[in-house]
Amino acid sequence: MFSIFPSLQISPVFKFPIDNVCNRVITFSSFRFYSIQEDKSLITVSGISKSFRVAKRSSGVKNAVKALFRREYTEVEALNDISFSIAPGEIVGYIGPNGAGKSTTIKVMSGILVPDSGTCKIMGYTPWLDRVAYVKNIGVVFGQRSQLWWDVPVIDSFELLRDIYDVPDAEYRSNLLLLTETLDLEDILRTPVRQLSLGQRMRCEIAASLLHSPSILFLDEPTIGLDAVSKIAVREFITRINKEKGVTIILTTHDMNDIEALARRIIMIGKGSLLFDGDLQTLRDKYIGDSAETTPSIDEIIVRMYKEYQIT
Ligand SMILES: Nc1ncnc2c1ncn2[C@@H]1O[C@H](COP(=O)(O)OP(=O)(O)OP(=O)(O)O)[C@@H](O)[C@H]1O
């Protein structure tokens, strides 16, 4: 199980010490108050770099024994001087090939990872420094990990999250009703998470990330492994919370149909460096060119970009 509160992974009955610094009372249907930077951006990432130190592994018994006594390390540069800013209400597609640094960026922006250098201001908070107050303003979905408690019914996880985030009762009930209806959760709320299909679980994960009415939603591969019906349902829901509630959304995905359906702006990284930040249409225009060939699909356009930037 995964949680942006590592200390919460221990027991479903554990109650997180509620932070009272940020006691804004807001409802899902109302606009939040948040601190916008002077340049009117909600998120400002400046010069973020992050490397990981990983142990070198060589094959063979001899090398394995040698490694017991003298371990060698190598540095993996996951992010190199990444900068961008995002305005309130935007949906941004954050794309790049495998290992580009997308999840690392999401982890930095959600306060899970501390960068080696650079700054990140989100709604006035530095995510990894102001974590307890900050996380009340964000929702995070990692498609490959779960924030729900595996052995208990979905509704029990939701109630625990309500306590963790200190969501007022009326706000919780109205959010639960809305999310249950729009994500079609009624029949699965009492089912233990481990018995859910991937698509059912993903709908519950998205609901869980929104129970506390966050202003920003980080979605890391939210449609991974979903069938066509579930993908469309998730996309429609993302569009709806953005349009109706003004939730700012940062979406990483390898499914370019997600990008095409949801994001006007894309940010592309490769090998840890930012390579493109702009309009999807600009990309189309650039790669469609003036040749007589048939219009390339969005997947083909992205492959051309990756080739041009030599990141595959
Ligand atoms: N905890 C870690 N320890 C060591 N290396 C890591 C760690 N997390 C990420 N990396 C490395 O950092 C680089 C970027 O990884 P990241 O998960 O951010 O990529 P990604 O763009 O999300 O990839 P994918 O699309 O495959 O999920 C990769 O080379 C990865 O191996």
PDBQT file of the ligand as one rigid body, heavy atoms in Angstrom, charges set to zero:
ROOT
HETATM    1  N1  LIG A 401      14.088   5.525  -5.807  1.00  0.00    +0.000 N 
HETATM    2  C1  LIG A 401      14.884   5.488  -6.861  1.00  0.00    +0.000 A 
HETATM    3  N2  LIG A 401      16.136   4.987  -6.744  1.00  0.00    +0.000 NA
HETATM    4  C2  LIG A 401      16.975   4.964  -7.802  1.00  0.00    +0.000 A 
HETATM    5  N3  LIG A 401      16.654   5.413  -9.024  1.00  0.00    +0.000 NA
HETATM    6  C3  LIG A 401      15.435   5.908  -9.209  1.00  0.00    +0.000 A 
HETATM    7  C4  LIG A 401      14.480   5.974  -8.151  1.00  0.00    +0.000 A 
HETATM    8  N4  LIG A 401      13.333   6.531  -8.622  1.00  0.00    +0.000 NA
HETATM    9  C5  LIG A 401      13.578   6.785  -9.923  1.00  0.00    +0.000 A 
HETATM   10  N5  LIG A 401      14.818   6.419 -10.273  1.00  0.00    +0.000 N 
HETATM   11  C6  LIG A 401      15.442   6.574 -11.602  1.00  0.00    +0.000 C 
HETATM   12  O1  LIG A 401      15.206   7.926 -12.012  1.00  0.00    +0.000 OA
HETATM   13  C7  LIG A 401      14.898   7.959 -13.393  1.00  0.00    +0.000 C 
HETATM   14  C8  LIG A 401      13.527   8.612 -13.582  1.00  0.00    +0.000 C 
HETATM   15  O2  LIG A 401      12.542   7.748 -13.037  1.00  0.00    +0.000 OA
HETATM   16  P1  LIG A 401      10.983   8.118 -13.047  1.00  0.00    +0.000 P 
HETATM   17  O3  LIG A 401      10.270   7.032 -12.312  1.00  0.00    +0.000 OA
HETATM   18  O4  LIG A 401      10.796   9.501 -12.568  1.00  0.00    +0.000 OA
HETATM   19  O5  LIG A 401      10.658   8.048 -14.600  1.00  0.00    +0.000 OA
HETATM   20  P2  LIG A 401       9.245   8.095 -15.346  1.00  0.00    +0.000 P 
HETATM   21  O6  LIG A 401       9.369   9.131 -16.403  1.00  0.00    +0.000 OA
HETATM   22  O7  LIG A 401       8.144   8.233 -14.385  1.00  0.00    +0.000 OA
HETATM   23  O8  LIG A 401       9.242   6.662 -16.020  1.00  0.00    +0.000 OA
HETATM   24  P3  LIG A 401       8.023   5.678 -16.416  1.00  0.00    +0.000 P 
HETATM   25  O9  LIG A 401       7.296   6.297 -17.553  1.00  0.00    +0.000 OA
HETATM   26  O10 LIG A 401       8.748   4.432 -16.847  1.00  0.00    +0.000 OA
HETATM   27  O11 LIG A 401       7.171   5.469 -15.199  1.00  0.00    +0.000 OA
HETATM   28  C9  LIG A 401      14.981   6.516 -13.891  1.00  0.00    +0.000 C 
HETATM   29  O12 LIG A 401      16.253   6.308 -14.447  1.00  0.00    +0.000 OA
HETATM   30  C10 LIG A 401      14.800   5.692 -12.641  1.00  0.00    +0.000 C 
HETATM   31  O13 LIG A 401      15.441   4.455 -12.745  1.00  0.00    +0.000 OA
ENDROOT
TORSDOF 0
